[in-house]
């Protein structure tokens, strides 16, 4: 890695990866327990686990002999929860009916877990020892909070008691009631997926999974020490020194998605023309320097700047020194709007930027006569909105490129003027009825369509506000070209 003068390397520490506990290592968090209270004096009477749903349940014993414990209150809570219990022990099959408090007194606090984070791919437990860092990926993160489920048991008990009392009061035979038979509709796939993701279904799945008793060992026990040794990597002699560049190290550390990696590999072997097209279609607008930096060539192969510019002129367009793909390469598939109309509208917008630094989207929509959503799509692909001026190009104009290659800029301006003339002819053909096209073609040239004019890099407010109306039939007018910002931007 390249050392930065402002951030020197202080020390180099080898990193090892241990996978002995990868599938069974969880991080427990206790957000409601004070940090200054340790677990040295805590006695975990019972630990249970639901592996499929990753839920942990800990029963922590209370010191009922403490002078801070209210025995009468503890007994009252147990009676409200379980009633007067005579049986202290129950059979295995009757465990669901067992009392919540086995000793007829509130002698425990139950902690149950929840999952605050499901994406744990970037988390690991690290141990630094003897200038070696050992990492172990974790299976999950669990937050444990006190559970007051015994209150639910009290409510259920009261509800059952009230139901029993009401049934005793109604000794007479109930009256006959009309029965309505309803047939359930066949469930669709969409409704089935929504039902499976509902809260009620998730709760049913969690409750259906049985609890598995776990073995709890104190952190100072020998068993815990043996488990902690698994956090250290067993192989530490095969380490490889990191000698790759910083950019490559970041790529290996955080690899790109599979489709992006495939595209990157394919670009390395693609011809120059295909690379340029893909880069410009992806970025929509690039400077020459950025485009040149993104190109990839085989080892030992170099492409001169003149060759690159000649290739660019054949597959891309230049607007204010910035390169953009040809519209015909962007709109190739048939859609609600024909591709030729989308290409003409995009070229019209790009032509306007050769005349003015910003345009007005509403007036562009009036000129190209496309649906507003299609006009917005074209604008957002190459422009951004500035509340003070209007829609401007995504990146600033490359003035240095314009000054360095004036001949290329001149050829590109001629190309845009030709495209604008095609746009004008297409608009004229759509506006004039078929029977009257030959007769009224001249009269409509200066009224609705903008004729191209030589490119002006800087436009003053005085020039942008000037309007000249055409008067003679057949005379070329500057009605639209001199007011393109007001009428077509």
Secondary structure, DSSP 4 states (H G I P E B T S, - for coil): -PPBTTB------EEEEE-TTTTT-EEEE-TTS-TT--SSS--EEEEEEETTTTEEEEEEEP-TTSTTS-HHHHHHHHHHHH-S---S---GGGGGGS-SSTTSS--EEEEEEE-S-S--TT-EEEEEETTEEEEEE-SEEEEEEEE-HHHHHHHHHHHHHHHHHHHHH--SPPPP------PPPPPPHHHHHHHHTSHHHHHHHHHHSPPEEE----TTSHHHHHHHHTTS-S--SS-----S-HHHHHHHHSPPPHHHHHHHHHHHHS-HHHHHHHHHHHHSSB-HHHHHHH----TT----HHHHHHHHHHHEEEETTEEEE-HHHH--S--SS-HHHHHHHHHHHHHHHHH-S-B-HHHHHHHHT--HHHHHHHHHHHEEEETTTEEEESS---HHHHHH-HHHHHHHHHHHHHHHHHHHHHHHHHHS-TTTHHHHTTTTHHHH-PPP----S---HHHHH------STT----TTGGGHHHHH-
